[in-house]
């Protein structure tokens, strides 16, 4: 599997391009602000063809460039229905002060021509890749994660694209519109903690980690494990 990731824009949002290998179709995960040139570079260098954009949630720092990326490559955008409204109205998920400070100027937003909705537990097959979709509300109502299968070669661990649900040493904030801290704790307890330790976590911000490392060091997960004893 080929995974190329890079931080984009003033928020440093991680955008990922994923394919089975060079010269193949690919998917793009969370093309945030200023992500378009980075996507184009990865696509050109590896002779890839984007066919889908997967959005872990509808916050503007994760989907700012979804329209140009989908338009350039004739790709379909995938998002959970609870966050779909943010494609055309991203300001509904962010404070006006933050929007003015970080965006500046006027920007037009709209849904891409092709939008498909994600479901909890869905087995998604795109570009020769397979993902399990988990609805993981808390950061937003429509937050999701994407996990690659556990049944690949032993030397290739499963990968979790965690968006803003789980970071190295922390979790996503829940104080923005659509955030819900009890829902986030429920997500962590029922979706994240049961995962296998060896799964590699590729988060929406910051460096990669593993589920095992987060169980051992992340204070939010440690608190939940203590409560379950």
C-alpha positions as CSV (number, residue, x, y, z in Angstrom):
1,X,0.0,0.0,0.0
2,X,1.2,3.5,-0.8
3,X,0.3,6.2,1.7
4,X,1.6,9.7,1.2
5,X,0.7,12.3,3.9
6,X,1.5,15.9,4.4
7,X,0.2,18.8,6.6
8,X,-1.6,21.5,4.7
9,X,-2.7,25.0,5.5
10,X,-2.6,27.2,8.6
11,X,-4.2,24.5,10.7
12,X,-1.6,21.9,9.7
13,X,-4.3,19.4,8.8
14,X,-2.9,16.1,7.6
15,X,-4.0,15.2,4.0
16,X,-3.4,11.6,2.9
17,X,-3.2,10.1,-0.6
18,X,-3.7,6.3,-0.5
19,X,-3.3,3.8,-3.3
20,X,-2.4,0.1,-3.8
21,X,0.8,1.2,-5.5
22,X,2.2,3.5,-8.2
23,X,0.2,3.9,-11.4
24,X,-3.1,3.0,-9.7
25,X,-6.3,4.7,-8.8
26,X,-6.2,6.4,-5.4
27,X,-8.3,8.1,-2.7
28,X,-7.6,11.4,-1.0
29,X,-8.4,11.7,2.7
30,X,-9.2,15.2,4.1
31,X,-7.9,17.7,1.6
32,X,-7.8,20.8,3.8
33,X,-6.8,24.4,3.0
34,X,-3.8,24.6,0.6
35,X,-3.9,20.8,0.0
36,X,-4.5,21.0,-3.7
37,X,-0.8,21.5,-4.8
38,X,0.3,18.7,-2.5
39,X,-2.3,16.3,-3.8
40,X,-1.3,17.2,-7.4
41,X,2.4,16.6,-6.6
42,X,1.8,13.1,-5.1
43,X,-0.5,12.2,-8.0
44,X,2.0,13.3,-10.6
45,X,5.0,11.7,-9.0
46,X,3.3,8.3,-8.5
47,X,1.1,8.4,-11.7
48,X,-2.1,8.1,-9.7
49,X,-5.7,8.7,-10.5
50,X,-7.9,10.0,-7.7
51,X,-11.4,8.5,-7.8
52,X,-12.7,9.5,-4.3
53,X,-12.2,12.0,-1.5
54,X,-13.0,10.6,2.0
55,X,-13.8,13.1,4.7
56,X,-13.4,12.2,8.3
57,X,-15.7,15.1,9.2
58,X,-17.0,18.4,7.8
59,X,-14.8,20.9,9.6
60,X,-13.4,23.4,7.1
61,X,-9.8,22.6,7.9
62,X,-10.4,19.1,6.6
63,X,-12.6,19.8,3.6
64,X,-11.5,23.3,2.4
65,X,-10.2,21.9,-0.9
66,X,-12.7,19.1,-1.5
67,X,-14.4,21.0,-4.3
68,X,-11.2,21.7,-6.4
69,X,-9.8,18.2,-5.8
70,X,-13.1,16.5,-6.8
71,X,-13.5,18.8,-9.8
72,X,-10.0,18.4,-11.0
73,X,-10.1,14.6,-11.0
74,X,-13.8,13.9,-11.4
75,X,-13.8,12.2,-8.0
76,X,-16.7,11.5,-5.6
77,X,-16.8,13.0,-2.1
78,X,-17.7,10.7,0.7
79,X,-19.0,12.2,4.0
80,X,-21.4,11.2,6.8
81,X,-24.9,12.6,6.4
82,X,-24.7,14.4,9.8
83,X,-21.9,16.5,8.5
84,X,-23.0,16.8,4.9
85,X,-24.5,20.3,5.4
86,X,-21.0,21.6,6.2
87,X,-19.8,21.1,2.6
88,X,-21.9,24.1,1.5
89,X,-22.0,25.9,4.9
90,X,-18.7,25.2,6.7
91,X,-19.1,28.3,8.9
92,X,-21.8,26.3,10.8
93,X,-19.0,24.2,12.3
94,X,-16.6,27.0,13.3
95,X,-16.7,30.2,15.3
96,X,-17.0,33.4,13.2
97,X,-14.0,34.9,14.9
98,X,-11.8,31.9,13.9
99,X,-13.1,31.9,10.4
100,X,-12.3,35.6,9.9
101,X,-8.8,35.2,11.5
102,X,-7.7,32.2,9.6
103,X,-9.5,32.4,6.3
104,X,-9.5,36.1,5.5
105,X,-11.4,37.4,2.5
106,X,-14.4,35.8,0.8
107,X,-14.7,32.1,-0.1
108,X,-17.5,30.3,-1.9
109,X,-18.4,26.8,-0.8
110,X,-20.6,24.2,-2.5
111,X,-21.1,20.5,-2.7
112,X,-19.0,18.7,-5.3
113,X,-21.0,17.3,-8.3
114,X,-20.9,13.8,-6.8
115,X,-21.4,13.2,-3.1
116,X,-22.0,9.8,-1.4
117,X,-23.0,9.3,2.2
118,X,-21.1,7.1,4.7
119,X,-22.8,4.7,7.1
120,X,-21.6,3.2,10.4
121,X,-20.0,-0.2,9.8
122,X,-19.9,0.2,6.1
123,X,-17.4,-1.8,4.1
124,X,-16.1,0.7,1.6
125,X,-14.2,-0.6,-1.5
126,X,-12.6,2.1,-3.7
127,X,-9.5,2.2,-5.9
128,X,-8.7,-1.4,-5.1
129,X,-8.7,-0.5,-1.3
130,X,-11.0,-1.6,1.5
131,X,-12.0,0.4,4.5
132,X,-14.3,-0.1,7.4
133,X,-16.2,3.0,8.2
134,X,-17.0,3.7,11.9
135,X,-19.3,6.6,12.9
136,X,-17.4,8.3,15.7
137,X,-19.4,11.3,16.9
138,X,-18.1,13.7,19.5
139,X,-15.8,16.1,17.7
140,X,-18.7,16.6,15.2
141,X,-22.0,14.8,14.8
142,X,-20.8,13.2,11.6
143,X,-17.2,12.3,12.5
144,X,-16.1,9.0,11.1
145,X,-12.9,6.9,11.0
146,X,-11.6,4.7,8.2
147,X,-9.7,1.4,9.0
148,X,-7.9,-0.8,6.6
149,X,-8.5,-4.6,6.9
150,X,-6.6,-6.8,9.5
151,X,-6.2,-9.6,7.0
152,X,-3.4,-8.3,4.9
153,X,0.2,-9.5,5.0
154,X,1.7,-9.7,8.5
155,X,4.3,-7.1,7.7
156,X,1.6,-4.6,6.7
157,X,-0.3,-3.5,9.8
158,X,-3.9,-2.2,9.7
159,X,-4.2,1.6,9.5
160,X,-6.7,3.9,11.1
161,X,-7.4,7.3,9.6
162,X,-8.7,8.8,12.8
163,X,-9.4,12.4,11.7
164,X,-9.9,14.5,14.8
165,X,-11.1,11.7,17.0
166,X,-7.7,10.5,18.2
167,X,-4.3,12.2,18.2
168,X,-0.9,11.2,19.6
169,X,-1.4,11.9,23.3
170,X,-4.8,13.6,23.0
171,X,-8.2,13.7,21.4
172,X,-10.3,16.1,19.4
173,X,-11.9,19.2,21.0
174,X,-15.6,19.1,21.6
175,X,-16.4,22.7,22.3
176,X,-17.1,23.8,18.7
177,X,-20.6,23.7,17.1
178,X,-21.7,20.1,16.8
179,X,-19.2,18.9,19.5
180,X,-20.4,16.7,22.3
181,X,-18.0,15.5,25.0
182,X,-20.1,12.7,26.4
183,X,-20.5,11.4,22.8
184,X,-16.7,11.6,22.4
185,X,-16.1,9.6,25.5
186,X,-18.6,7.0,24.3
187,X,-16.8,6.9,20.9
188,X,-13.5,6.3,22.6
189,X,-14.8,3.6,24.9
190,X,-16.8,1.7,22.2
191,X,-14.9,2.3,19.0
192,X,-11.2,3.1,19.8
193,X,-10.4,1.1,23.0
194,X,-11.5,-2.3,21.5
195,X,-9.1,-1.9,18.5
196,X,-6.0,-4.0,18.3
197,X,-2.8,-2.5,19.7
198,X,-0.8,-2.9,16.5
199,X,-3.0,-0.7,14.4
200,X,-1.2,2.4,13.1
201,X,-3.1,5.6,13.7
202,X,-2.8,8.4,11.1
203,X,-4.5,11.4,12.7
204,X,-5.9,14.6,11.3
205,X,-3.2,16.6,13.0
206,X,0.3,15.8,14.3
207,X,2.4,12.7,14.0
208,X,1.4,9.0,13.6
209,X,1.0,6.7,16.6
210,X,-0.5,3.3,17.4
211,X,-3.5,2.2,19.3
212,X,-1.3,0.3,21.8
213,X,0.8,3.4,22.4
214,X,-2.3,5.5,23.0
215,X,-3.8,3.0,25.4
216,X,-0.6,3.1,27.4
217,X,0.1,6.8,27.3
218,X,-3.0,8.8,26.3
219,X,-4.6,10.2,29.5
220,X,-8.1,10.2,28.0
221,X,-7.9,6.5,27.1
222,X,-6.2,5.6,30.4
223,X,-9.1,7.3,32.3
224,X,-11.7,5.3,30.3
225,X,-9.8,2.0,30.9
226,X,-9.6,2.8,34.7
227,X,-13.3,3.5,34.8
228,X,-14.1,0.2,33.1
229,X,-12.1,-1.9,35.6
